[in-house]
Amino acid sequence: METVSMLINVGNRQLNLKVPAADQENILKAEKLLNDKIAALRKSYAVNDNQDILAMCAFSIAGELISQQASGKKSENTRMEKLESLDALLNGFLAQPELFNKY
């Protein structure tokens, strides 16, 4: 697996990373996401400490991720319920052989 060195800037700190070449685009997207979130938090709250801002950013992103996962699980549960209902309906239909003898 090929790795590349990247110099990224997050919260006014430069980080030198070695990442798989395939992940390079995602790292750049993450860098932008983090810096945008940091800028929004700085604008909304009177906090100047970088460590506090980074912690707030981490909690904010973690909260969003948890919400998305919960939403995804609800959607998955709904799909499973619909599939189970459809399965029960089809099984009920198939359990009536007289319906097939007409054709």
Biopython code that builds the backbone (N, CA, C, O; Angstrom):
import numpy as np
from Bio.PDB.StructureBuilder import StructureBuilder

atoms = [
    (1, "MET", "N", (0.849, -1.169, 0.000)),
    (1, "MET", "CA", (0.000, 0.000, 0.000)),
    (1, "MET", "C", (0.901, 1.240, 0.000)),
    (1, "MET", "O", (1.790, 1.391, 0.838)),
    (2, "GLU", "N", (0.643, 2.097, -0.945)),
    (2, "GLU", "CA", (1.420, 3.320, -1.087)),
    (2, "GLU", "C", (0.954, 4.361, -0.070)),
    (2, "GLU", "O", (-0.247, 4.574, 0.100)),
    (3, "THR", "N", (1.901, 5.007, 0.603)),
    (3, "THR", "CA", (1.574, 6.078, 1.539)),
    (3, "THR", "C", (2.140, 7.392, 1.006)),
    (3, "THR", "O", (3.118, 7.416, 0.257)),
    (4, "VAL", "N", (1.496, 8.476, 1.416)),
    (4, "VAL", "CA", (1.953, 9.812, 1.041)),
    (4, "VAL", "C", (2.076, 10.649, 2.298)),
    (4, "VAL", "O", (1.356, 10.429, 3.272)),
    (5, "SER", "N", (2.984, 11.605, 2.276)),
    (5, "SER", "CA", (3.128, 12.554, 3.383)),
    (5, "SER", "C", (2.276, 13.773, 3.078)),
    (5, "SER", "O", (2.262, 14.285, 1.959)),
    (6, "MET", "N", (1.573, 14.217, 4.094)),
    (6, "MET", "CA", (0.715, 15.397, 3.941)),
    (6, "MET", "C", (0.982, 16.351, 5.087)),
    (6, "MET", "O", (1.168, 15.931, 6.229)),
    (7, "LEU", "N", (1.001, 17.621, 4.780)),
    (7, "LEU", "CA", (1.098, 18.651, 5.793)),
    (7, "LEU", "C", (-0.255, 19.334, 5.839)),
    (7, "LEU", "O", (-0.654, 20.010, 4.891)),
    (8, "ILE", "N", (-0.960, 19.153, 6.954)),
    (8, "ILE", "CA", (-2.276, 19.769, 7.083)),
    (8, "ILE", "C", (-2.260, 20.752, 8.238)),
    (8, "ILE", "O", (-1.399, 20.694, 9.116)),
    (9, "ASN", "N", (-3.227, 21.653, 8.220)),
    (9, "ASN", "CA", (-3.336, 22.674, 9.252)),
    (9, "ASN", "C", (-4.724, 22.558, 9.887)),
    (9, "ASN", "O", (-5.740, 22.735, 9.214)),
    (10, "VAL", "N", (-4.755, 22.262, 11.178)),
    (10, "VAL", "CA", (-6.014, 22.144, 11.911)),
    (10, "VAL", "C", (-5.903, 22.996, 13.170)),
    (10, "VAL", "O", (-5.031, 22.769, 14.009)),
    (11, "GLY", "N", (-6.784, 23.968, 13.293)),
    (11, "GLY", "CA", (-6.781, 24.809, 14.487)),
    (11, "GLY", "C", (-5.467, 25.523, 14.706)),
    (11, "GLY", "O", (-4.970, 25.589, 15.830)),
    (12, "ASN", "N", (-4.901, 26.058, 13.638)),
    (12, "ASN", "CA", (-3.626, 26.786, 13.693)),
    (12, "ASN", "C", (-2.456, 25.909, 14.119)),
    (12, "ASN", "O", (-1.446, 26.415, 14.607)),
    (13, "ARG", "N", (-2.585, 24.620, 13.940)),
    (13, "ARG", "CA", (-1.475, 23.687, 14.213)),
    (13, "ARG", "C", (-1.196, 22.910, 12.951)),
    (13, "ARG", "O", (-2.108, 22.396, 12.304)),
    (14, "GLN", "N", (0.072, 22.831, 12.608)),
    (14, "GLN", "CA", (0.457, 22.052, 11.434)),
    (14, "GLN", "C", (0.758, 20.625, 11.861)),
    (14, "GLN", "O", (1.438, 20.375, 12.856)),
    (15, "LEU", "N", (0.233, 19.714, 11.083)),
    (15, "LEU", "CA", (0.437, 18.298, 11.358)),
    (15, "LEU", "C", (0.999, 17.636, 10.114)),
    (15, "LEU", "O", (0.474, 17.810, 9.014)),
    (16, "ASN", "N", (2.061, 16.883, 10.293)),
    (16, "ASN", "CA", (2.649, 16.129, 9.195)),
    (16, "ASN", "C", (2.170, 14.691, 9.333)),
    (16, "ASN", "O", (2.490, 14.009, 10.306)),
    (17, "LEU", "N", (1.400, 14.240, 8.351)),
    (17, "LEU", "CA", (0.816, 12.907, 8.411)),
    (17, "LEU", "C", (1.314, 12.047, 7.269)),
    (17, "LEU", "O", (1.590, 12.538, 6.174)),
    (18, "LYS", "N", (1.424, 10.752, 7.539)),
    (18, "LYS", "CA", (1.637, 9.761, 6.480)),
    (18, "LYS", "C", (0.360, 8.957, 6.410)),
    (18, "LYS", "O", (-0.040, 8.309, 7.376)),
    (19, "VAL", "N", (-0.273, 9.008, 5.251)),
    (19, "VAL", "CA", (-1.571, 8.349, 5.080)),
    (19, "VAL", "C", (-1.546, 7.503, 3.811)),
    (19, "VAL", "O", (-0.754, 7.755, 2.903)),
    (20, "PRO", "N", (-2.415, 6.501, 3.757)),
    (20, "PRO", "CA", (-2.537, 5.762, 2.491)),
    (20, "PRO", "C", (-2.932, 6.715, 1.372)),
    (20, "PRO", "O", (-3.765, 7.599, 1.572)),
    (21, "ALA", "N", (-2.348, 6.544, 0.217)),
    (21, "ALA", "CA", (-2.615, 7.445, -0.914)),
    (21, "ALA", "C", (-4.104, 7.519, -1.226)),
    (21, "ALA", "O", (-4.601, 8.573, -1.622)),
    (22, "ALA", "N", (-4.816, 6.419, -1.052)),
    (22, "ALA", "CA", (-6.242, 6.393, -1.339)),
    (22, "ALA", "C", (-7.045, 7.271, -0.380)),
    (22, "ALA", "O", (-8.161, 7.674, -0.706)),
    (23, "ASP", "N", (-6.491, 7.573, 0.801)),
    (23, "ASP", "CA", (-7.189, 8.376, 1.804)),
    (23, "ASP", "C", (-6.882, 9.869, 1.722)),
    (23, "ASP", "O", (-7.438, 10.656, 2.489)),
    (24, "GLN", "N", (-6.023, 10.260, 0.823)),
    (24, "GLN", "CA", (-5.567, 11.647, 0.759)),
    (24, "GLN", "C", (-6.730, 12.632, 0.584)),
    (24, "GLN", "O", (-6.769, 13.658, 1.263)),
    (25, "GLU", "N", (-7.661, 12.339, -0.302)),
    (25, "GLU", "CA", (-8.792, 13.243, -0.531)),
    (25, "GLU", "C", (-9.671, 13.354, 0.717)),
    (25, "GLU", "O", (-10.136, 14.443, 1.053)),
    (26, "ASN", "N", (-9.897, 12.241, 1.396)),
    (26, "ASN", "CA", (-10.708, 12.268, 2.617)),
    (26, "ASN", "C", (-10.029, 13.060, 3.730)),
    (26, "ASN", "O", (-10.704, 13.727, 4.514)),
    (27, "ILE", "N", (-8.723, 12.993, 3.803)),
    (27, "ILE", "CA", (-7.979, 13.762, 4.816)),
    (27, "ILE", "C", (-8.151, 15.251, 4.553)),
    (27, "ILE", "O", (-8.339, 16.030, 5.488)),
    (28, "LEU", "N", (-8.090, 15.647, 3.298)),
    (28, "LEU", "CA", (-8.277, 17.061, 2.955)),
    (28, "LEU", "C", (-9.700, 17.522, 3.274)),
    (28, "LEU", "O", (-9.901, 18.646, 3.735)),
    (29, "LYS", "N", (-10.686, 16.657, 3.030)),
    (29, "LYS", "CA", (-12.065, 16.991, 3.382)),
    (29, "LYS", "C", (-12.216, 17.116, 4.899)),
    (29, "LYS", "O", (-12.907, 18.011, 5.386)),
    (30, "ALA", "N", (-11.575, 16.228, 5.633)),
    (30, "ALA", "CA", (-11.633, 16.282, 7.099)),
    (30, "ALA", "C", (-10.972, 17.556, 7.611)),
    (30, "ALA", "O", (-11.475, 18.187, 8.541)),
    (31, "GLU", "N", (-9.855, 17.933, 7.013)),
    (31, "GLU", "CA", (-9.171, 19.167, 7.400)),
    (31, "GLU", "C", (-10.109, 20.366, 7.228)),
    (31, "GLU", "O", (-10.210, 21.213, 8.115)),
    (32, "LYS", "N", (-10.786, 20.429, 6.092)),
    (32, "LYS", "CA", (-11.716, 21.533, 5.841)),
    (32, "LYS", "C", (-12.878, 21.493, 6.827)),
    (32, "LYS", "O", (-13.255, 22.527, 7.379)),
    (33, "LEU", "N", (-13.442, 20.328, 7.050)),
    (33, "LEU", "CA", (-14.550, 20.185, 7.992)),
    (33, "LEU", "C", (-14.154, 20.670, 9.383)),
    (33, "LEU", "O", (-14.889, 21.428, 10.016)),
    (34, "LEU", "N", (-12.996, 20.231, 9.851)),
    (34, "LEU", "CA", (-12.532, 20.636, 11.181)),
    (34, "LEU", "C", (-12.300, 22.143, 11.262)),
    (34, "LEU", "O", (-12.718, 22.787, 12.225)),
    (35, "ASN", "N", (-11.644, 22.697, 10.270)),
    (35, "ASN", "CA", (-11.362, 24.139, 10.302)),
    (35, "ASN", "C", (-12.637, 24.972, 10.193)),
    (35, "ASN", "O", (-12.748, 26.023, 10.824)),
    (36, "ASP", "N", (-13.604, 24.504, 9.392)),
    (36, "ASP", "CA", (-14.893, 25.205, 9.310)),
    (36, "ASP", "C", (-15.623, 25.142, 10.647)),
    (36, "ASP", "O", (-16.194, 26.136, 11.096)),
    (37, "LYS", "N", (-15.601, 23.967, 11.283)),
    (37, "LYS", "CA", (-16.270, 23.793, 12.577)),
    (37, "LYS", "C", (-15.589, 24.660, 13.639)),
    (37, "LYS", "O", (-16.267, 25.276, 14.462)),
    (38, "ILE", "N", (-14.276, 24.709, 13.627)),
    (38, "ILE", "CA", (-13.527, 25.539, 14.585)),
    (38, "ILE", "C", (-13.880, 27.008, 14.394)),
    (38, "ILE", "O", (-14.097, 27.731, 15.367)),
    (39, "ALA", "N", (-13.937, 27.448, 13.142)),
    (39, "ALA", "CA", (-14.276, 28.851, 12.861)),
    (39, "ALA", "C", (-15.685, 29.175, 13.350)),
    (39, "ALA", "O", (-15.915, 30.244, 13.916)),
    (40, "ALA", "N", (-16.623, 28.266, 13.135)),
    (40, "ALA", "CA", (-18.006, 28.494, 13.582)),
    (40, "ALA", "C", (-18.080, 28.545, 15.108)),
    (40, "ALA", "O", (-18.806, 29.370, 15.662)),
    (41, "LEU", "N", (-17.348, 27.686, 15.781)),
    (41, "LEU", "CA", (-17.357, 27.681, 17.249)),
    (41, "LEU", "C", (-16.722, 28.949, 17.805)),
    (41, "LEU", "O", (-17.219, 29.523, 18.774)),
    (42, "ARG", "N", (-15.632, 29.384, 17.196)),
    (42, "ARG", "CA", (-14.982, 30.633, 17.639)),
    (42, "ARG", "C", (-15.931, 31.817, 17.477)),
    (42, "ARG", "O", (-15.957, 32.723, 18.310)),
    (43, "LYS", "N", (-16.709, 31.798, 16.396)),
    (43, "LYS", "CA", (-17.643, 32.892, 16.138)),
    (43, "LYS", "C", (-18.814, 32.863, 17.130)),
    (43, "LYS", "O", (-19.312, 33.916, 17.528)),
    (44, "SER", "N", (-19.248, 31.676, 17.523)),
    (44, "SER", "CA", (-20.425, 31.535, 18.384)),
    (44, "SER", "C", (-20.121, 31.666, 19.872)),
    (44, "SER", "O", (-20.979, 32.091, 20.646)),
    (45, "TYR", "N", (-18.926, 31.311, 20.269)),
    (45, "TYR", "CA", (-18.583, 31.296, 21.697)),
    (45, "TYR", "C", (-17.352, 32.152, 21.958)),
    (45, "TYR", "O", (-16.471, 32.271, 21.107)),
    (46, "ALA", "N", (-17.305, 32.732, 23.120)),
    (46, "ALA", "CA", (-16.161, 33.573, 23.510)),
    (46, "ALA", "C", (-15.086, 32.708, 24.152)),
    (46, "ALA", "O", (-14.761, 32.871, 25.328)),
    (47, "VAL", "N", (-14.544, 31.793, 23.369)),
    (47, "VAL", "CA", (-13.494, 30.896, 23.856)),
    (47, "VAL", "C", (-12.267, 31.109, 22.984)),
    (47, "VAL", "O", (-12.332, 31.028, 21.758)),
    (48, "ASN", "N", (-11.148, 31.382, 23.642)),
    (48, "ASN", "CA", (-9.918, 31.620, 22.895)),
    (48, "ASN", "C", (-8.921, 30.473, 23.009)),
    (48, "ASN", "O", (-7.992, 30.377, 22.208)),
    (49, "ASP", "N", (-9.106, 29.609, 23.990)),
    (49, "ASP", "CA", (-8.167, 28.511, 24.209)),
    (49, "ASP", "C", (-8.324, 27.453, 23.117)),
    (49, "ASP", "O", (-9.407, 26.897, 22.931)),
    (50, "ASN", "N", (-7.236, 27.182, 22.399)),
    (50, "ASN", "CA", (-7.281, 26.222, 21.298)),
    (50, "ASN", "C", (-7.713, 24.834, 21.754)),
    (50, "ASN", "O", (-8.465, 24.151, 21.058)),
    (51, "GLN", "N", (-7.239, 24.422, 22.917)),
    (51, "GLN", "CA", (-7.582, 23.089, 23.413)),
    (51, "GLN", "C", (-9.091, 22.993, 23.699)),
    (51, "GLN", "O", (-9.716, 21.974, 23.404)),
    (52, "ASP", "N", (-9.663, 24.044, 24.266)),
    (52, "ASP", "CA", (-11.105, 24.060, 24.515)),
    (52, "ASP", "C", (-11.891, 24.028, 23.203)),
    (52, "ASP", "O", (-12.872, 23.295, 23.077)),
    (53, "ILE", "N", (-11.457, 24.822, 22.237)),
    (53, "ILE", "CA", (-12.127, 24.847, 20.934)),
    (53, "ILE", "C", (-12.049, 23.486, 20.263)),
    (53, "ILE", "O", (-13.038, 23.017, 19.700)),
    (54, "LEU", "N", (-10.878, 22.841, 20.315)),
    (54, "LEU", "CA", (-10.729, 21.525, 19.697)),
    (54, "LEU", "C", (-11.599, 20.484, 20.393)),
    (54, "LEU", "O", (-12.162, 19.610, 19.735)),
    (55, "ALA", "N", (-11.714, 20.569, 21.713)),
    (55, "ALA", "CA", (-12.580, 19.641, 22.448)),
    (55, "ALA", "C", (-14.042, 19.874, 22.072)),
    (55, "ALA", "O", (-14.790, 18.918, 21.866)),
    (56, "MET", "N", (-14.451, 21.138, 21.982)),
    (56, "MET", "CA", (-15.821, 21.460, 21.580)),
    (56, "MET", "C", (-16.094, 20.951, 20.158)),
    (56, "MET", "O", (-17.180, 20.451, 19.865)),
    (57, "CYS", "N", (-15.115, 21.084, 19.302)),
    (57, "CYS", "CA", (-15.234, 20.617, 17.925)),
    (57, "CYS", "C", (-15.398, 19.095, 17.901)),
    (57, "CYS", "O", (-16.245, 18.568, 17.179)),
    (58, "ALA", "N", (-14.598, 18.406, 18.681)),
    (58, "ALA", "CA", (-14.678, 16.943, 18.739)),
    (58, "ALA", "C", (-16.048, 16.498, 19.228)),
    (58, "ALA", "O", (-16.637, 15.577, 18.661)),
    (59, "PHE", "N", (-16.565, 17.140, 20.274)),
    (59, "PHE", "CA", (-17.885, 16.780, 20.793)),
    (59, "PHE", "C", (-18.980, 17.088, 19.775)),
    (59, "PHE", "O", (-19.926, 16.315, 19.629)),
    (60, "SER", "N", (-18.859, 18.192, 19.087)),
    (60, "SER", "CA", (-19.851, 18.564, 18.091)),
    (60, "SER", "C", (-19.907, 17.536, 16.959)),
    (60, "SER", "O", (-20.987, 17.088, 16.573)),
    (61, "ILE", "N", (-18.758, 17.173, 16.438)),
    (61, "ILE", "CA", (-18.700, 16.205, 15.344)),
    (61, "ILE", "C", (-19.129, 14.818, 15.825)),
    (61, "ILE", "O", (-19.819, 14.101, 15.100)),
    (62, "ALA", "N", (-18.730, 14.435, 17.038)),
    (62, "ALA", "CA", (-19.147, 13.146, 17.581)),
    (62, "ALA", "C", (-20.666, 13.100, 17.747)),
    (62, "ALA", "O", (-21.294, 12.083, 17.453)),
    (63, "GLY", "N", (-21.249, 14.189, 18.214)),
    (63, "GLY", "CA", (-22.701, 14.256, 18.362)),
    (63, "GLY", "C", (-23.418, 14.115, 17.030)),
    (63, "GLY", "O", (-24.433, 13.425, 16.937)),
    (64, "GLU", "N", (-22.892, 14.767, 15.999)),
    (64, "GLU", "CA", (-23.473, 14.658, 14.666)),
    (64, "GLU", "C", (-23.382, 13.221, 14.146)),
    (64, "GLU", "O", (-24.329, 12.706, 13.553)),
    (65, "LEU", "N", (-22.244, 12.590, 14.374)),
    (65, "LEU", "CA", (-22.050, 11.211, 13.936)),
    (65, "LEU", "C", (-23.019, 10.270, 14.639)),
    (65, "LEU", "O", (-23.614, 9.400, 14.002)),
    (66, "ILE", "N", (-23.178, 10.437, 15.936)),
    (66, "ILE", "CA", (-24.094, 9.596, 16.710)),
    (66, "ILE", "C", (-25.527, 9.794, 16.224)),
    (66, "ILE", "O", (-26.278, 8.827, 16.099)),
    (67, "SER", "N", (-25.908, 11.031, 15.952)),
    (67, "SER", "CA", (-27.255, 11.305, 15.437)),
    (67, "SER", "C", (-27.474, 10.642, 14.080)),
    (67, "SER", "O", (-28.535, 10.073, 13.827)),
    (68, "GLN", "N", (-26.471, 10.718, 13.211)),
    (68, "GLN", "CA", (-26.583, 10.096, 11.901)),
    (68, "GLN", "C", (-26.676, 8.576, 12.022)),
    (68, "GLN", "O", (-27.444, 7.941, 11.299)),
    (69, "GLN", "N", (-25.899, 7.994, 12.931)),
    (69, "GLN", "CA", (-25.954, 6.548, 13.125)),
    (69, "GLN", "C", (-27.313, 6.127, 13.661)),
    (69, "GLN", "O", (-27.869, 5.119, 13.225)),
    (70, "ALA", "N", (-27.850, 6.893, 14.604)),
    (70, "ALA", "CA", (-29.164, 6.574, 15.164)),
    (70, "ALA", "C", (-30.233, 6.684, 14.088)),
    (70, "ALA", "O", (-31.131, 5.845, 14.014)),
    (71, "SER", "N", (-30.141, 7.704, 13.262)),
    (71, "SER", "CA", (-31.092, 7.891, 12.165)),
    (71, "SER", "C", (-30.992, 6.735, 11.179)),
    (71, "SER", "O", (-32.007, 6.237, 10.693)),
    (72, "GLY", "N", (-29.784, 6.315, 10.889)),
    (72, "GLY", "CA", (-29.570, 5.186, 9.985)),
    (72, "GLY", "C", (-30.141, 3.900, 10.543)),
    (72, "GLY", "O", (-30.696, 3.092, 9.797)),
    (73, "LYS", "N", (-30.013, 3.694, 11.862)),
    (73, "LYS", "CA", (-30.559, 2.489, 12.484)),
    (73, "LYS", "C", (-32.073, 2.505, 12.439)),
    (73, "LYS", "O", (-32.698, 1.467, 12.222)),
    (74, "LYS", "N", (-32.679, 3.683, 12.644)),
    (74, "LYS", "CA", (-34.135, 3.788, 12.561)),
    (74, "LYS", "C", (-34.601, 3.438, 11.156)),
    (74, "LYS", "O", (-35.582, 2.715, 10.982)),
    (75, "SER", "N", (-33.895, 3.955, 10.156)),
    (75, "SER", "CA", (-34.255, 3.665, 8.773)),
    (75, "SER", "C", (-34.097, 2.183, 8.478)),
    (75, "SER", "O", (-34.927, 1.584, 7.795)),
    (76, "GLU", "N", (-33.033, 1.601, 8.992)),
    (76, "GLU", "CA", (-32.798, 0.174, 8.788)),
    (76, "GLU", "C", (-33.893, -0.649, 9.461)),
    (76, "GLU", "O", (-34.387, -1.618, 8.883)),
    (77, "ASN", "N", (-34.276, -0.266, 10.683)),
    (77, "ASN", "CA", (-35.345, -0.978, 11.383)),
    (77, "ASN", "C", (-36.661, -0.872, 10.619)),
    (77, "ASN", "O", (-37.399, -1.851, 10.520)),
    (78, "THR", "N", (-36.959, 0.309, 10.080)),
    (78, "THR", "CA", (-38.183, 0.501, 9.311)),
    (78, "THR", "C", (-38.168, -0.380, 8.067)),
    (78, "THR", "O", (-39.173, -1.006, 7.732)),
    (79, "ARG", "N", (-37.034, -0.427, 7.390)),
    (79, "ARG", "CA", (-36.927, -1.278, 6.195)),
    (79, "ARG", "C", (-37.130, -2.741, 6.558)),
    (79, "ARG", "O", (-37.816, -3.475, 5.847)),
    (80, "MET", "N", (-36.527, -3.165, 7.676)),
    (80, "MET", "CA", (-36.678, -4.561, 8.102)),
    (80, "MET", "C", (-38.128, -4.872, 8.439)),
    (80, "MET", "O", (-38.622, -5.945, 8.092)),
    (81, "GLU", "N", (-38.819, -3.959, 9.107)),
    (81, "GLU", "CA", (-40.226, -4.164, 9.443)),
    (81, "GLU", "C", (-41.066, -4.290, 8.180)),
    (81, "GLU", "O", (-41.956, -5.137, 8.109)),
    (82, "LYS", "N", (-40.793, -3.461, 7.193)),
    (82, "LYS", "CA", (-41.536, -3.531, 5.931)),
    (82, "LYS", "C", (-41.252, -4.847, 5.212)),
    (82, "LYS", "O", (-42.165, -5.471, 4.670)),
    (83, "LEU", "N", (-39.991, -5.269, 5.207)),
    (83, "LEU", "CA", (-39.649, -6.536, 4.568)),
    (83, "LEU", "C", (-40.308, -7.709, 5.282)),
    (83, "LEU", "O", (-40.782, -8.643, 4.636)),
    (84, "GLU", "N", (-40.341, -7.663, 6.614)),
    (84, "GLU", "CA", (-40.975, -8.736, 7.375)),
    (84, "GLU", "C", (-42.477, -8.776, 7.109)),
    (84, "GLU", "O", (-43.057, -9.858, 7.013)),
    (85, "SER", "N", (-43.115, -7.608, 6.989)),
    (85, "SER", "CA", (-44.542, -7.557, 6.667)),
    (85, "SER", "C", (-44.803, -8.118, 5.280)),
    (85, "SER", "O", (-45.752, -8.876, 5.077)),
    (86, "LEU", "N", (-43.965, -7.745, 4.332)),
    (86, "LEU", "CA", (-44.101, -8.251, 2.970)),
    (86, "LEU", "C", (-43.889, -9.763, 2.945)),
    (86, "LEU", "O", (-44.617, -10.481, 2.261)),
    (87, "ASP", "N", (-42.908, -10.239, 3.679)),
    (87, "ASP", "CA", (-42.637, -11.670, 3.768)),
    (87, "ASP", "C", (-43.843, -12.410, 4.344)),
    (87, "ASP", "O", (-44.234, -13.456, 3.827)),
    (88, "ALA", "N", (-44.427, -11.876, 5.402)),
    (88, "ALA", "CA", (-45.606, -12.506, 6.007)),
    (88, "ALA", "C", (-46.773, -12.514, 5.024)),
    (88, "ALA", "O", (-47.496, -13.506, 4.933)),
    (89, "LEU", "N", (-46.963, -11.434, 4.296)),
    (89, "LEU", "CA", (-48.040, -11.347, 3.320)),
    (89, "LEU", "C", (-47.848, -12.388, 2.211)),
    (89, "LEU", "O", (-48.786, -13.091, 1.834)),
    (90, "LEU", "N", (-46.615, -12.472, 1.696)),
    (90, "LEU", "CA", (-46.329, -13.448, 0.646)),
    (90, "LEU", "C", (-46.474, -14.874, 1.151)),
    (90, "LEU", "O", (-47.014, -15.729, 0.450)),
    (91, "ASN", "N", (-45.997, -15.136, 2.358)),
    (91, "ASN", "CA", (-46.140, -16.478, 2.925)),
    (91, "ASN", "C", (-47.607, -16.838, 3.093)),
    (91, "ASN", "O", (-47.995, -17.979, 2.842)),
    (92, "GLY", "N", (-48.425, -15.888, 3.512)),
    (92, "GLY", "CA", (-49.861, -16.133, 3.633)),
    (92, "GLY", "C", (-50.484, -16.427, 2.280)),
    (92, "GLY", "O", (-51.342, -17.301, 2.158)),
    (93, "PHE", "N", (-50.053, -15.701, 1.279)),
    (93, "PHE", "CA", (-50.561, -15.918, -0.075)),
    (93, "PHE", "C", (-50.135, -17.291, -0.593)),
    (93, "PHE", "O", (-50.939, -18.025, -1.168)),
    (94, "LEU", "N", (-48.861, -17.628, -0.383)),
    (94, "LEU", "CA", (-48.341, -18.910, -0.862)),
    (94, "LEU", "C", (-48.932, -20.095, -0.105)),
    (94, "LEU", "O", (-48.942, -21.211, -0.624)),
    (95, "ALA", "N", (-49.419, -19.876, 1.096)),
    (95, "ALA", "CA", (-50.013, -20.946, 1.897)),
    (95, "ALA", "C", (-51.420, -21.289, 1.422)),
    (95, "ALA", "O", (-52.049, -22.185, 1.986)),
    (96, "GLN", "N", (-51.924, -20.616, 0.422)),
    (96, "GLN", "CA", (-53.267, -20.866, -0.111)),
    (96, "GLN", "C", (-53.144, -21.445, -1.522)),
    (96, "GLN", "O", (-53.279, -20.719, -2.506)),
    (97, "PRO", "N", (-52.889, -22.742, -1.618)),
    (97, "PRO", "CA", (-52.656, -23.341, -2.939)),
    (97, "PRO", "C", (-53.862, -23.238, -3.863)),
    (97, "PRO", "O", (-53.705, -23.292, -5.083)),
    (98, "GLU", "N", (-55.058, -23.092, -3.310)),
    (98, "GLU", "CA", (-56.227, -22.985, -4.176)),
    (98, "GLU", "C", (-56.172, -21.752, -5.059)),
    (98, "GLU", "O", (-56.818, -21.713, -6.107)),
    (99, "LEU", "N", (-55.421, -20.758, -4.658)),
    (99, "LEU", "CA", (-55.283, -19.561, -5.485)),
    (99, "LEU", "C", (-54.477, -19.828, -6.755)),
    (99, "LEU", "O", (-54.641, -19.132, -7.757)),
    (100, "PHE", "N", (-53.617, -20.829, -6.710)),
    (100, "PHE", "CA", (-52.775, -21.135, -7.867)),
    (100, "PHE", "C", (-53.440, -22.099, -8.835)),
    (100, "PHE", "O", (-53.075, -22.147, -10.009)),
    (101, "ASN", "N", (-54.402, -22.860, -8.364)),
    (101, "ASN", "CA", (-55.064, -23.843, -9.217)),
    (101, "ASN", "C", (-56.011, -23.189, -10.221)),
    (101, "ASN", "O", (-56.439, -23.837, -11.176)),
    (102, "LYS", "N", (-56.334, -21.949, -10.020)),
    (102, "LYS", "CA", (-57.248, -21.252, -10.940)),
    (102, "LYS", "C", (-56.609, -20.973, -12.292)),
    (102, "LYS", "O", (-57.314, -20.802, -13.287)),
    (103, "TYR", "N", (-55.325, -20.927, -12.337)),
    (103, "TYR", "CA", (-54.635, -20.523, -13.565)),
    (103, "TYR", "C", (-54.022, -21.700, -14.214)),
    (103, "TYR", "O", (-53.393, -21.568, -15.264)),
]
sb = StructureBuilder()
sb.init_structure("model")
sb.init_model(0)
sb.init_chain("A")
sb.init_seg("    ")
for serial, (resi, resn, name, xyz) in enumerate(atoms, 1):
    if name == "N":
        sb.init_residue(resn, " ", resi, " ")
    sb.init_atom(name, np.array(xyz, "f"), 0.0, 1.0, " ", f" {name:<3s}", serial, name[0])
structure = sb.get_structure()
